[in-house]
Every structure is written in structure tokens, then in C-alpha cells.
């Protein structure tokens, strides 16, 4: 449901991507292609296309028949940024690190006991 006075969405998920560097000086949330924020503000209403002719990134506004709700004007299909694999250690690696840390700890204790004597 769209509030006619503020053009705010009420009770609906906006379907936007994560905060990300999508161009421009600051990070933004881009709307997905099925987002309900797309083309909701008619030209001339709340500055759409008149006093507000660019979005937060500096892209022209509107890019279709109406402005999108929010700081960013959608301009095509948007996808989540590509994920990158995080290297993980197998059980052998974890065991090796645990053994090395235990060895280092035992040498530290021996040194401390000898220096106190």
C-alpha cells in the first residue's frame, strides 16, 4: 500500500539489495526488478523530474514514466554482488595449529619457571 501523502510504502518489503558501492560518492541500496519502489512517484510530484532531476549517485531521474521511491533511481535488472569464497581450514589444519599453539605455550611456561628460579 502506498501512502498518498508521503509516497511511503506501508507494510511491504521494498525488495532492495544490500548497501553496496553502486556508483556515486556513497553506498546505496539498488531496487530489484520486482521491487515495489520502482516508478511510484509521478513526474512533478515531490520534485520528481523537476527540482529533483538526479538520484544520490548522480544518475538522471526519472528513467522511466515515474520516479522510484528512495535515493536511487533504478535503471535495469539488479543482482546481488558476487560472493567470494572464504577459505576454510579442514580438521587437519585446525589440529596442526592447535598443536603448534600448545607447543609454543609449553615453551613459554618452561622459560617462565626457569626465570623465576
C-alpha positions as CSV (number, residue, x, y, z in Angstrom):
1,X,0.0,0.0,0.0
2,X,1.3,3.4,-0.9
3,X,0.6,6.4,1.4
4,X,-0.7,9.1,-0.9
5,X,0.7,12.0,1.2
6,X,4.2,10.8,1.7
7,X,4.6,8.3,-1.1
8,X,5.9,5.9,1.6
9,X,5.4,2.2,1.4
10,X,3.3,0.8,4.2
11,X,3.5,-2.8,5.4
12,X,5.5,-4.1,2.4
13,X,9.1,-5.2,1.9
14,X,10.8,-2.8,-0.6
15,X,12.8,-5.6,-2.3
16,X,16.2,-3.8,-2.4
17,X,19.7,-5.1,-2.5
18,X,22.4,-4.7,0.2
19,X,24.2,-1.5,1.0
20,X,26.9,-1.5,-1.7
21,X,29.0,0.7,-3.9
22,X,26.7,1.1,-6.9
23,X,28.5,4.2,-8.2
24,X,28.4,7.7,-6.9
25,X,30.0,9.1,-3.7
26,X,28.2,6.9,-1.2
27,X,26.9,3.3,-0.9
28,X,23.3,2.7,-1.9
29,X,20.6,0.1,-1.9
30,X,19.5,-0.7,-5.5
31,X,16.0,-1.9,-6.0
32,X,15.4,-5.4,-7.6
33,X,13.5,-5.7,-10.8
34,X,10.4,-6.8,-8.9
35,X,10.7,-4.1,-6.3
36,X,7.5,-2.1,-5.4
37,X,9.6,1.1,-5.1
38,X,10.0,1.3,-8.9
39,X,8.1,4.0,-10.8
40,X,5.8,5.0,-7.9
41,X,6.2,8.8,-7.8
42,X,4.6,10.6,-10.8
43,X,6.6,13.3,-12.6
44,X,6.1,16.6,-11.0
45,X,5.1,15.2,-7.6
46,X,7.5,15.9,-4.8
47,X,10.1,17.3,-7.2
48,X,10.3,14.1,-9.4
49,X,12.0,15.2,-12.6
50,X,11.8,18.9,-11.7
51,X,13.7,20.1,-8.7
52,X,15.0,16.5,-8.2
53,X,16.5,15.5,-11.5
54,X,19.2,13.2,-10.3
55,X,19.5,10.4,-7.7
56,X,22.0,10.1,-4.9
57,X,24.5,8.6,-7.4
58,X,24.1,11.5,-9.9
59,X,22.0,9.4,-12.3
60,X,19.1,11.1,-14.1
61,X,15.7,10.9,-12.6
62,X,13.2,9.7,-13.7
63,X,14.5,6.9,-16.0
64,X,11.0,5.6,-16.9
65,X,7.5,7.1,-16.6
66,X,7.9,8.0,-12.9
67,X,10.5,8.3,-10.2
68,X,11.4,5.5,-7.9
69,X,10.9,5.8,-4.2
70,X,14.2,6.3,-2.3
71,X,17.6,7.7,-3.0
72,X,18.4,5.7,-6.1
73,X,16.6,5.5,-9.5
74,X,16.5,2.0,-10.9
75,X,17.8,1.6,-14.4
76,X,17.7,-2.1,-15.2
77,X,17.9,-5.6,-13.7
78,X,19.9,-5.7,-10.5
79,X,21.7,-8.6,-9.0
80,X,23.3,-9.1,-5.6
81,X,27.1,-8.6,-5.7
82,X,29.1,-11.7,-6.5
83,X,30.0,-13.6,-3.4
84,X,33.6,-14.7,-2.8
85,X,34.6,-18.0,-1.3
86,X,36.1,-17.7,2.2
87,X,39.0,-20.2,2.7
88,X,38.2,-22.6,5.4
89,X,40.5,-25.0,7.3
90,X,39.9,-28.7,7.4
91,X,40.3,-30.7,10.6
92,X,44.0,-31.4,9.9
93,X,44.8,-27.7,9.7
94,X,42.9,-27.0,12.9
95,X,44.7,-29.8,14.7
96,X,48.1,-28.6,13.4
97,X,47.5,-25.1,14.6
98,X,46.3,-26.3,18.0
99,X,49.4,-28.5,18.4
100,X,51.7,-25.6,17.4
101,X,50.0,-23.2,19.9
102,X,50.3,-25.9,22.6
103,X,54.0,-26.3,21.9
104,X,54.6,-22.5,22.0
105,X,52.6,-22.3,25.3
106,X,54.7,-25.1,26.9
107,X,58.0,-23.4,25.9
108,X,56.7,-20.2,27.4
109,X,55.8,-21.9,30.7
110,X,59.2,-23.6,30.9
111,X,61.0,-20.3,30.3
112,X,58.9,-18.5,32.9
113,X,59.6,-21.3,35.5
114,X,63.3,-21.2,34.9
115,X,63.5,-17.4,35.1
116,X,61.6,-17.4,38.5
117,X,64.0,-19.9,40.0
